[in-house]
Amino acid sequence: MRRLFDDELAELDADFTEMGMLVSEVIQKSVNAFIERDATTAQSIIDHDHDINEREIALEKKTFEMIALYQPVTTDLREIVTILKAVSDLERAGDHARNIAHSTIKMGEKQKVPELEQLMAEMGQMTTKMVQDVLAAYMNKDDHEARSLADVDRQLDHLNHQVRNLSYRAMSQDATFETGASIYLNVAQDLSRIGDYVTNVCEWIIYLRSGKIVELNSASEGTEN
């Protein structure tokens, strides 16, 4: 029975990691599509959004089945619960990548603002790497790495504020840029939200290691709930 459980848990780990890699790839593609105004790639991301949703459903189903069948306790249970919770956060991150793809199509050939484009590219690189790093932290059960990613999330928030300020300034100088500015704002907010969801995954990794639930990026960081 134990060997069967270990085999299924290893398979669950692999499927979770694979979904995370897919989410990371979709985020990167969505940002590149926005920067390049590539509506074809953006539409492909939208059309294949169900791939991530289906993986989430399959993983959730598998976790429930394992809990019911094996009734795991302590560390084994925490690992399954971590995947159950984290997979939902990854799916939501994928939703925001899809939103960016929609924004790419809406943007069309509207005016590019070099400073904003640079910030978009920087935020995109950071979010993609955050997903990759959180997956590595999960595979290595590295709660220290998970905690450090909260700092990256704060950097994303700072860049989001920069995008907001630059967009408002651009609108004040050119009223015709209002639609374009609102799209830049939406994309920056989507990228910032992806960082928030990755931070949620970090919190579950800490729970996996310690059995304690903490809140990162808050005044109550490090407190137990």
C-alpha positions, -999 to 999 in steps of 0.1 A, spaced: 0 0 0 28 24 9 46 18 -24 14 25 -43 9 57 -24 45 68 -30 41 61 -68 9 80 -70 23 109 -50 53 111 -73 30 111 -103 9 139 -87 41 159 -81 51 154 -118 17 165 -131 17 196 -108 51 206 -120 41 200 -156 11 223 -152 33 249 -136 57 248 -165 28 252 -189 16 282 -170 51 298 -171 52 292 -208 18 308 -214 27 338 -193 59 343 -213 41 339 -246 13 363 -236 38 390 -227 58 385 -259 26 386 -279 17 419 -262 51 435 -268 52 423 -304 14 430 -310 11 394 -322 -26 389 -323 -23 354 -338 -3 341 -308 -27 359 -285 -57 342 -300 -39 308 -298 -34 314 -260 -71 322 -256 -81 292 -276 -60 268 -255 -68 283 -221 -89 252 -215 -57 231 -214 -47 246 -180 -83 244 -167 -85 207 -175 -52 200 -158 -64 218 -127 -96 197 -126 -76 165 -131 -52 173 -103 -79 183 -79 -98 151 -86 -66 131 -80 -59 148 -47 -94 140 -34 -91 104 -46 -58 100 -28 -71 115 5 -102 92 4 -82 61 -5 -51 63 16 -62 87 44 -27 102 46 -15 120 77 12 146 87 37 153 59 20 132 33 -13 150 39 4 184 38 19 176 5 -14 166 -11 -31 197 4 -3 219 -9 -9 207 -44 -47 210 -40 -44 246 -30 -14 256 -52 -29 242 -84 -58 266 -80 -34 296 -77 -15 284 -108 -48 282 -128 -57 318 -118 -22 329 -129 -30 313 -162 -63 332 -164 -44 365 -161 -21 354 -190 -52 348 -210 -64 383 -200 -31 397 -214 -38 379 -246 -72 396 -248 -55 430 -242 -31 423 -270 -60 419 -295 -76 450 -281 -44 470 -284 -41 463 -321 -18 489 -337 -23 515 -311 6 538 -302 35 522 -284 51 541 -255 88 530 -252 90 535 -214 58 515 -209 69 488 -233 101 484 -213 82 481 -180 59 455 -195 89 434 -207 105 437 -173 74 427 -155 68 398 -179 103 384 -173 99 387 -136 66 369 -135 78 341 -157 109 336 -136 88 337 -104 67 308 -116 98 289 -126 115 296 -92 84 287 -72 83 253 -90 119 247 -82 112 257 -46 83 232 -45 104 204 -60 133 211 -35 109 217 -6 128 249 -1 108 272 21 137 298 22 135 302 -15 97 305 -12 101 333 13 126 352 -9 101 353 -38 79 376 -17 105 403 -23 101 398 -61 64 402 -57 70 436 -40 92 446 -69 64 438 -93 40 460 -73 65 488 -75 68 484 -113 30 483 -115 29 517 -98 54 530 -123 32 519 -152 2 536 -136 21 569 -131 35 568 -167 1 559 -182 -17 588 -164 10 612 -175 7 600 -211 -30 605 -210 -27 640 -196 -4 649 -225 -25 632 -252 -62 626 -247 -64 602 -277 -41 578 -258 -68 570 -232 -77 536 -246 -41 526 -250 -32 537 -215 -61 517 -200 -48 486 -218 -13 492 -204 -28 495 -169 -48 463 -173 -17 443 -185 4 456 -156 -23 447 -132 -26 412 -146 12 407 -142 10 420 -107 -18 396 -98 2 367 -112 29 377 -87 3 376 -60 -8 341 -69 28 329 -70 32 343 -35 2 323 -25 20 291 -38 50 302 -17 29 303 14 17 267 7 53 256 3 61 270 37 30 252 51 43 220 35 76 223 53 64 236 87 27 228 90 22 265 97 2 289 75 19 323 71 10 355 51 38 369 30 38 405 19 16 417 48 21 433 81 13 399 97 40 380 78 54 352 99 23 350 121 4 317 124 -32 316 115 
